[in-house]
């Protein structure tokens, strides 16, 4: 039986190729995602939005029981991932965009719907809470790929 002795040069070349592929994969997963100080700033802004939404909600005089009941409701949008990552990302992003609660709040103020402003503030607080934790808008590549970077073990926070 012929034995093949590894050549040190070949091993180094293979190691470099593997490292290059891993680096390329890491770059691909981070493309389009905020990193570093920008990511930190976006998360701190989300904390400010959360604080503002909580203060504004308190001023509406609506009970905190309703807040607790509805706070996680937007996360039902994750069920969209049962239809695949493309549809899941779209459904999740609609439910986690500030445009929806902003529209509900504006409509409530224009048409004098008393329940609309508290609902909009709960929804905005949920979105801000998620963003502060690093759960951003999703890319179609999968649930863990967000505009705030990867969610999961790769998350530096």
Buried (B, 14 or more C-beta within 10 A) or exposed (E): EEEEEEEEEEEEEEEEEEEEEEEEEEEEBBEEBBEEEEBEEBBEEBBEBBEBBBEBBEEEEBEEEBBEEBBEEBBEBBEBBEEEBEEBBBBBBBBBBBEBBEEBBEBBEEEEEEEBBBBBBBBBBBBBBBBBBBBBBBBEBBBBBBBBBBBEEEBEE
